[in-house]
Amino acid sequence: WDFRGSGLTNMHGSTGDIIFLGTTTPQLEEVFWTLTHDLKQDLGGSGSNLRTPSDCLGQSRCEYSCYDTQAICHFLTNEYQDELHRPAFPYKFKFKFDGCPNCCVASIARSDMSFIGTWKDRIRIDQDAVNKYVEKDPAYPANAGAHKGRDWGPFDIEKEVTDLCPTHCMKWDGKKLHIDDANCTRCMHCINVMPRALKIGKETGCSILVGAKAPILDGAQMGSLLVPFVPVNPDDDYEEITEVIENIWDWWMEEAKNRERLGELIKRQGFQ
């Protein structure tokens, strides 16, 4: 970088993880060639195009993950190389993949299209394990022992689990935990508190949300739910998901103003 630029870099800046500062226009192609061909680096997207997708660790490390985040992130990165490297959009566009509603990548707040793992069937309940938590069995610490650095007092399943359910779809009768799954919003709180007793369902996939962005023009926006559930199927090259992506892109490129994010277009024209 001293040879082709100023030697100045910006690490984890607002526009990228490593930003090279101070080169001249004739050196740009030389810099790109060195980084991509000699150093074998993928520079990702920049400008009004698809930015480099990101994901959580997914099923490689996490038992909560409802789909293989790394597999679909890798597939879509390869599938949309043209959109990554040749700016053709009204403005930048970001994918992020969260394997479950814990949303460790914060995709619901940080991406134009967010893929959050979910399930269609019931939360799996091990009633014996629930009672182990209630009985304060040391082998069953609440929150998987994450907050054991201080004494929080005895575990209270009603105070710490059922009363905190956002839709009040849970009930503890003293012996069994009951969940009205039809009213469950998949917030993950009960599963996080009692991970050995409660597990995600078996019919898994993802929800697709659109329109999140940081506060530049109209303020910060969270993603809006577009598709409540879609299977994540690598066997057909994620056909149901790519169909949604490309339909959104067609509408956005047709209707958006220059430098208008997807969320801003939705805010201006309505959520169709």
N, C-alpha and C positions, 0 to 999 in steps of 0.2 A: 504493500500500500504506500510505502514511502516512495517507491519508484513511479507509481502512476497517479498518486494523489498527494494529500497534505499530511498523511499520517494520523489524521484525526478520525476517531470512531465514536459512535454513540451507542452504548449498550442498552438494550431494552428501552428504546425510545418510543415515542408515541406512534411512529410509523413503521417500526420493525424491530426485530431482536438485535441485529447488528447493522448500523447505518454507517456507510462510508462517506465522509464529508470532504469536500474541497477539491474534487478532480475537475478537469476541463473537458469540454464536449468531445474533442478528438480522442480522448482516452477512454470514453465510456465503453465502446465496443471492445477495446483491449482488456478492460477490467472484467467485462462479462465473459470474454473468452477464457481468461486465466482462471476465473472462479468456476466456470462450468466445465471446461474441457481439461484443464491442467489439475485443478484441485477437486474435480468431480462433485461440485456442490450444486444442489437445486436451489436456485434463488427465490423460488416461489413467485407469487403474484405481486404486482405493484401497479398503481394507477386504477383506471376504471375497468377492472376485470375481477375474476374470481380470485380471492386471496387464498393462501395456503390453508386447507382445512385442518382442523385440530380435533382431538378426541381425548376422552379419558382412557385409562388402561383397560377398561371393559372386562371381558371374560378372562383375560390373561391373568388377572389378579383378584377380581372382585366377584363375590358370590351373588351380589345384588344385580349385576348387569343382565339386562333382558335381551341383549343382542351383542354381536361381536363388533364393537365400535372400531377397532383397529382395521378389521377386514373391509368394512364399508368405506372407511376414510381412505384407505389405500386404493380401493377400487375407483372411487369417484375422483381421486387425485389423478390417477392415470387416465380415466375416461374423459376428463375435461381439461386435458393439457392445453388445448387450443384456447379455451376460455381463461386459463391461468396466465398464459404468456402473451396473448394478443388482445389488448384492450378493445372491447366492442360494446361494453355495457354503458348505461348512463352514468354509473358511478360504481364504487367498489361493492363486492358481494361476498359474504362470509358464510361458510358452513361450519357448524360445530356439532359434535356428537357426544351426548351423555348417555351412558348405559342404563341409568335408572333415574328416578325423579329426585335423587339427592343432588343431581346437577353439579357435579364437581368441576366441570369446565365452565359453569355459569352460562351455558348456551342460551338459556331463556332470556338473558339480558344482553348478550354480546354478539349475536349473530343474526344475519338477515333470514337465515333458515336454520332452525334448531331441530335436532332429532333427539328426542328424549325417550329412553326405554320405558315401557309400561307393560301391563298384562291385562288380559280380558277376563280371566276366570277368578276364582276366589283366592284370597290370602290363605296359605297353608298354616294351620294351627296345630301345634303339638301341646295338647292340654297338660300333659305331665310336666313338660318343661315350663309352661306358664306357672304352674303351682310351685315349681322349684324357685322361680323368681320371687313369688309371693312369700314363700317360706324362708327367703333370704339365704338360700344355699350358696356357700362361698364359691362353688364351681359355676354359678350362674349370676355373675355380677351385672347389674343394669348398665346399659350403654357399652356392653362388652368390656367393662372396666376402664373406659376412657376417662372417667372423672374420679378415679379412686385416690387421687392425690390428697384429698381432704375428706373429712367425715360429713356426708350430706344427710345423715340420719337414716332411719330404716326405709326400705323401698316401699312405696305406696302405689299400687297399680292404678288406683282410681285417680289419685292426685297427679301422677306422673305419666299416665298413659290415656286412660279412657276420657278423663275430663279435658285433656288437651287435644282430643280429636277434633279437627276443624268442622266436621259435619255431624259430630256426636253420633257416629254410626256404631260405636262400640259399647258393650255393657259387660260388667263383671258381676256375676251373681254369687260370688263367694267360693265357687268351685270351678266354674267354667267361664271362659272368655267368649263372648258372642260378637260377631261382626256382621253388620248388614252391608254386604259387599256392593249392593246396588247403589249405595250412597257414599262409598269410599272414593276419595279423590286421589288416592295413591300418593299421599304426602310423605310416606316413609317413616313418620315419627315413631309409630308403634314398633315397626320392624327394627329401627335403629336402637330403640331402648331395650327390646327383648329379642336379639337376633337368633338366639338358640331356640326360641319358641315360635317365632313367626317368620315365614319366608314368602318371597314373591310367588305369584301363581306360575303355572306351567305353560300357559298359552301366551307366549311373550311376543313382543314386537316393539314398535315405537310410535310415538305421537309426533306430528310435524307442526311446528309453530313458525310463524313468519313475522318479520317486521321489527325485530329488536335493533336498537342502535344506541350509541353514546350521545351525550348532549352537545350537539354542534349547532344545528339550526333550531329545531322546534323542541329541544329538550330530550331527555332520555326517554326511550320507549321500551317496554317489555314485549316479548313475543306474544302474538295472538294465535290461539289454537285454530289450525286449518284442517288437519286430518287427525281425528281422535285416536285411530289405531290403524296401522298398516303392518303387514308381515315384513320382516327383514330377511329376504330370501336370496342368498348368493347363487342358488342354482339357476335362477333365471336372470342373473346379472342385475338384481335389484330393480326389475322392470317397473314395478308399481311405484317405486320411489323416484326413479329417473323421469317417469312420465309427469309426476307432480312438479319436479324441478324445472323441466323444460317448458311446461305450460306456464309456470310462474314467470320464467325468463321471457317468454314470448310476450306476455302481457306487459311486463315491466319495460321492456325495450320499446314497445309500441307506444306506451302511454306516458312514460316518465319524462320529466324535464332533465336537462343536463345537470349532472351532479345532484340528482335527487335519489336518495336511498329508497329501498323498497317500502320501508315503514312510513316514510314521508308521503309516498304515492298513495299508500293505503289510507293514510290520514286525510289526504286531499280528496281522493275519489270515493272512499268508502271501502269497506271490507266485503268484497264480492264473493 
